[in-house]
Amino acid sequence: MLKLVNDHIKENLKILFVGFNPSIRSSETGHHFANPNNRFWRILHDAGLTPRKLEAAEDAKLLDLGMGITNIVARPTKAADEITNEEYKEGKEILRNKIELLKPRVVCFVGKGVYQEYSGLKKVPWGRQEKAVVPGTIDFVAPSSSGLVRMKVEEIVEIYLGLKEIIE
C-alpha cells in the first residue's frame, strides 16, 4: 500500500506550490519531488527562491522560507495519466478549500496540466494568470519539473524567475 505524502502548508505563505500528485518515490520516502530525475529543487535554487539546493528530505524547510507544497490529488501514482477524473474533481474542491483557508499570496501550479484541471481552462499561458480562481491570490503556471519534460532546465528557471519578481 502506497503511503500518502504530507502537505507542508500554513497560513499566509508567499508561495504555495501545487503538483499533480506524489510519485511512487515520494510515497516511499514521504517527501515531495523525491524522484532523482525531478528537477524541482534545482529549479527553485537556480531561480533564487531558496538559498541553496534543498534535498527532497528537507521539503518541510520550505515553510521557513514562506513557501509550501501540496498536490491536486493525494494518491501516489507512477504517472499523472493514472489519475481519474473523479480524483481530479474531488482534488480540485479540496485544493480550492485549502487556498481559501490559507490565503497564500501566490499559488504556483507545477505543470500546465495541473492548472488546466484546477481552473477548467484549456488555453493557459506560462506565468501569472490574468484572473485567479480564488480571489485575493495570484495564480502562476510553471512547467512541470519532471525529468520527462522536454524543456531545457534553463527555460524552466526563466519562468520560475517570474515568481521571484512577484514576491519581492
N, C-alpha and C positions, 0 to 999 in steps of 0.2 A: 504493500500500500504506500503510495506516494504521500509525503508529508507536505502540508501547506507551508508557505514561506510567510513569516510575519511581516506586516506593513511596518514601516518606520515613518510615522506621521505624528503631527501635533498641530495645534492651532497657529495661525498666522505665519506660516512658512513663507520664505521668499519664493521658493520653487518647489512644487510637488511634481515629481517625475511619475509618469504612468506608462507602464509597459503592457504588452498583450497579456501575458501570464508567465508564471515561473517555468523555467526549463527543468528537465529531469535533473540536471546537475545542481540547479538551485534547490530543488526539492531534497536532494541527497545531503547538501551542505547546510541548508537552512539560510542561505544568503542570496540576495538578488544579483542578477547578472554574473553568476558564478562560472558559466562556461568559459574556459580559457580562450575560446575563439571570439568571445563577445568583447567589443572594444569600448563599452560604456565607461569604464573607469579611466581609460586612457583619454577618451574624448573630453570628459569633464575636466581633467587636469590640463590637457592641451588648450582648452577654451578658457582657462583661467578661473574655473568655477571652484576648484579645490586647490589647496596649496601644494599638494603632491599627489601622485597617482595612488589612490587608495586601492586596497585589495578588496575583493568581494566580502571577505570575512569582517571587514571594517564598515560594512554598509550602514550600520547604526550611527556611525560618526557623522554621517551627513546631517543628522539632526542638529549637531553642534554648530554646523555651518549654515543653519537656517533652511535646509533642504530636506525633503523626504521622498519616500518611494512607496508606490502601491501598484496594483495591476487592475486592468478592467475585468479580468477573470482570475479567480484564485487557484483553479485546478491546474496543476503542472501537466504539461504535455511535451512530447518530443518536438512538435512543430505547431505553429499558430493555426494552421489549417485544420487541426483536430478539434478546435473549439466549436461548439454547436451554436446555432442561432439563439436557442433558449438561454445558453450560458451568457451570450453577449447581452441579451435583453435584460436578464437579471443583473449582470455585472454593471451595465450602464446605469441602472437605478441606484445600486449600492454606491457606485463611484460618485454620482451626482449628489447623493446624500452626504458623502464624506466631504466633498468640496463645499457644499452649502454650510456644513457644520464647522469645518476647519478654516475656511476662508484664506486659502493660500493666495499670495499676490499673483503668481504665475502658475498655470498648470501646463507642464511640458509633456506632450504626448510623444513617447519614444517609438515612432513609427507612424506613417501616414494612415495605415490601416486601422490603428488603434483609434485615431481621431475620427476616421470615417464611421467606424462602428458606434462611437460615442455620440457624435453630432448628427449622424444621419445624412451628412453632406457627401456628395460624390466627388466634386472638384474641390481640392484643398491645396492651397499653396504652402510652401515651407515657411516657417517663421510665425510671426504674430498674426493671429486671425482678426478679421475686421470686427467680429462680434463673438463674445464668449457665450457658451451655453449657460453658464451660471453668471448672472450679472454681478459686477463688482470684482471679477477676476479677469485675468488675461489668459486666453488660450494660445498656446505656442506649439507648433507642429515641427518636430525634428525627425530626421531619418532614424530608422532603427539602427541600433549599434551592433546588431548581429553580424557575425563574420560572413554570413550568406549575402549580405547587402553588397551590391556591386560597386557602389560609390567609393571613391578614394576617401581614406580617413581624413585627409586634409579638407576635402569638400564638406564633409560632415561637420568637422570642427568649425568651419567658417559659418555654418548655420547656427551652431550652438553659441557662437560669439554673440549672436543677437540676444540671447538670454542674458548674458553678462551686461549688455547695454541697458536692458530694461531694468534690471535690479540695482544698477549703480546710480 
